[in-house]
């Protein structure tokens, strides 16, 4: 199991944003990091998640799915950093 970041520049006002969020949601397994960036705790590879996102978005918007492999630092809401710390075991933040 690991954490993937799923990033796109899909504007929140686009009707597909709600569909994408619904596709990505799952109990504690998904966390919205920023406007159109999600973190997913999964055993599936980035290519599989890319295909899922691409099915919702079509080819119009860029998508990046990348595995998070190390500690992190940043300024995000406390609950988001806590989610990342919990799933990465990084203690960073």
PALUM-423990 format. One record per residue: residue number from 1; x, y negated, z negated of N, C-alpha, C in turn. Coordinates in steps of 0.1 Angstrom, whole numbers, plus 5000, padded with zeros to 4 digits. Example, Ala and Ser with C-alpha at 12.3 -4.5 7.8 and 13.67 -1.06 7.14 Angstrom:
% PALUM-423990
{1 {5132 5057 4922} {5123 5045 4922} {5132 5033 4922}}
{2 {5128 5022 4929} {5137 5011 4929} {5129 5000 4921}}
***
This chain:
% PALUM-423990
{1 {5008 5012 5000} {5000 5000 5000} {5009 4988 5000}}
{2 {5004 4977 5007} {5011 4965 5007} {5002 4953 5011}}
{3 {5008 4941 5011} {5000 4929 5014} {5003 4925 5028}}
{4 {4993 4922 5036} {4994 4916 5049} {4989 4902 5048}}
{5 {4995 4892 5055} {4989 4879 5057} {4983 4879 5071}}
{6 {4971 4875 5072} {4964 4874 5085} {4961 4859 5087}}
{7 {4967 4853 5098} {4967 4839 5100} {4961 4836 5114}}
{8 {4953 4826 5115} {4948 4821 5128} {4945 4806 5126}}
{9 {4944 4800 5137} {4940 4785 5137} {4926 4783 5140}}
{10 {4917 4793 5138} {4903 4792 5140} {4897 4782 5131}}
{11 {4891 4772 5136} {4885 4761 5127} {4874 4767 5119}}
{12 {4872 4763 5106} {4861 4768 5098} {4847 4765 5104}}
{13 {4847 4755 5112} {4834 4751 5118} {4830 4760 5130}}
{14 {4839 4769 5135} {4836 4778 5145} {4827 4789 5140}}
{15 {4817 4793 5147} {4807 4803 5143} {4814 4816 5140}}
{16 {4825 4819 5146} {4832 4832 5144} {4839 4832 5131}}
{17 {4841 4821 5124} {4848 4820 5111} {4841 4829 5101}}
{18 {4827 4827 5100} {4820 4835 5091} {4820 4850 5094}}
{19 {4820 4853 5107} {4821 4868 5111} {4834 4873 5107}}
{20 {4845 4865 5109} {4858 4870 5106} {4860 4872 5091}}
{21 {4854 4863 5083} {4855 4864 5069} {4847 4877 5064}}
{22 {4836 4879 5070} {4828 4891 5067} {4836 4904 5070}}
{23 {4843 4904 5081} {4851 4915 5086} {4863 4918 5076}}
{24 {4868 4907 5070} {4880 4908 5061} {4877 4911 5047}}
{25 {4865 4908 5043} {4861 4908 5029} {4861 4923 5024}}
{26 {4865 4924 5011} {4864 4937 5005} {4868 4936 4990}}
{27 {4859 4938 4981} {4862 4938 4967} {4874 4929 4963}}
{28 {4884 4935 4957} {4896 4928 4953} {4907 4930 4964}}
{29 {4904 4936 4975} {4914 4940 4985} {4917 4928 4994}}
{30 {4909 4917 4994} {4911 4906 5003} {4911 4893 4995}}
{31 {4919 4884 4999} {4919 4870 4992} {4921 4860 5003}}
{32 {4913 4850 5003} {4914 4839 5013} {4925 4830 5007}}
{33 {4936 4828 5014} {4948 4821 5009} {4946 4806 5013}}
{34 {4943 4803 5025} {4941 4789 5030} {4930 4790 5040}}
{35 {4926 4779 5046} {4915 4778 5055} {4912 4789 5064}}
{36 {4922 4793 5072} {4920 4805 5081} {4932 4814 5079}}
{37 {4935 4817 5067} {4946 4826 5063} {4941 4835 5052}}
{38 {4942 4848 5054} {4938 4858 5044} {4949 4867 5040}}
{39 {4949 4872 5028} {4959 4882 5024} {4950 4895 5021}}
{40 {4955 4906 5026} {4948 4919 5025} {4957 4929 5019}}
{41 {4953 4936 5008} {4960 4947 5002} {4955 4959 5009}}
{42 {4964 4966 5016} {4960 4977 5025} {4971 4987 5027}}
{43 {4968 4999 5032} {4977 5008 5036} {4978 5009 5051}}
{44 {4969 5001 5058} {4969 5001 5073} {4980 4992 5078}}
{45 {4985 4995 5090} {4996 4987 5096} {4990 4974 5102}}
{46 {4999 4964 5103} {4995 4951 5109} {4988 4953 5122}}
{47 {4992 4962 5131} {4986 4963 5144} {4971 4967 5143}}
{48 {4967 4975 5133} {4953 4979 5132} {4945 4966 5127}}
{49 {4950 4958 5118} {4943 4946 5114} {4943 4936 5125}}
{50 {4953 4935 5133} {4953 4926 5144} {4942 4930 5154}}
{51 {4940 4942 5156} {4929 4947 5165} {4915 4944 5159}}
{52 {4914 4945 5146} {4901 4942 5140} {4898 4927 5141}}
{53 {4908 4919 5139} {4906 4904 5140} {4904 4900 5154}}
{54 {4911 4906 5164} {4910 4903 5178} {4896 4906 5183}}
{55 {4890 4917 5178} {4876 4920 5182} {4866 4909 5178}}
{56 {4868 4903 5167} {4859 4892 5162} {4862 4879 5170}}
{57 {4875 4876 5172} {4879 4863 5177} {4879 4862 5192}}
{58 {4881 4874 5199} {4884 4873 5213} {4898 4869 5215}}
{59 {4901 4864 5227} {4915 4860 5231} {4918 4846 5229}}
{60 {4908 4838 5225} {4909 4823 5225} {4918 4818 5215}}
{61 {4919 4824 5203} {4927 4818 5192} {4939 4827 5189}}
{62 {4951 4821 5186} {4962 4829 5182} {4960 4836 5169}}
{63 {4966 4847 5167} {4965 4855 5155} {4979 4860 5151}}
{64 {4982 4860 5139} {4995 4865 5134} {4991 4874 5122}}
{65 {4996 4887 5122} {4994 4896 5111} {5008 4900 5107}}
{66 {5012 4897 5094} {5026 4900 5090} {5026 4906 5076}}
{67 {5035 4915 5074} {5036 4921 5061} {5044 4912 5052}}
{68 {5039 4911 5039} {5046 4903 5029} {5055 4912 5021}}
{69 {5068 4910 5022} {5077 4920 5016} {5085 4915 5004}}
{70 {5084 4902 5000} {5092 4897 4990} {5085 4888 4981}}
{71 {5092 4882 4971} {5087 4872 4962} {5082 4860 4970}}
{72 {5074 4852 4964} {5069 4840 4971} {5069 4829 4962}}
{73 {5068 4817 4967} {5066 4805 4960} {5057 4796 4968}}
{74 {5050 4788 4962} {5041 4779 4969} {5031 4772 4960}}
{75 {5023 4763 4965} {5013 4756 4958} {4999 4760 4964}}
{76 {4993 4769 4957} {4980 4774 4961} {4971 4774 4948}}
{77 {4958 4775 4950} {4950 4776 4938} {4955 4787 4928}}
{78 {4953 4785 4915} {4958 4794 4905} {4953 4809 4908}}
{79 {4940 4810 4911} {4934 4823 4913} {4940 4830 4926}}
{80 {4944 4822 4936} {4951 4828 4948} {4965 4833 4944}}
{81 {4972 4825 4937} {4986 4829 4933} {4985 4841 4924}}
{82 {4975 4842 4915} {4973 4853 4907} {4971 4866 4915}}
{83 {4962 4865 4925} {4959 4876 4934} {4972 4881 4941}}
{84 {4979 4872 4946} {4992 4875 4953} {5002 4882 4943}}
{85 {5003 4876 4932} {5012 4882 4922} {5008 4896 4918}}
{86 {4995 4898 4916} {4990 4911 4912} {4992 4921 4922}}
{87 {4991 4918 4935} {4992 4928 4945} {5006 4929 4951}}
{88 {5014 4919 4949} {5028 4920 4954} {5037 4924 4942}}
{89 {5032 4922 4930} {5041 4925 4919} {5053 4917 4918}}
{90 {5052 4904 4924} {5063 4896 4926} {5067 4888 4914}}
{91 {5057 4884 4906} {5060 4875 4895} {5064 4861 4899}}
{92 {5065 4859 4912} {5068 4846 4918} {5056 4837 4918}}
{93 {5058 4825 4922} {5047 4816 4923} {5049 4803 4916}}
***
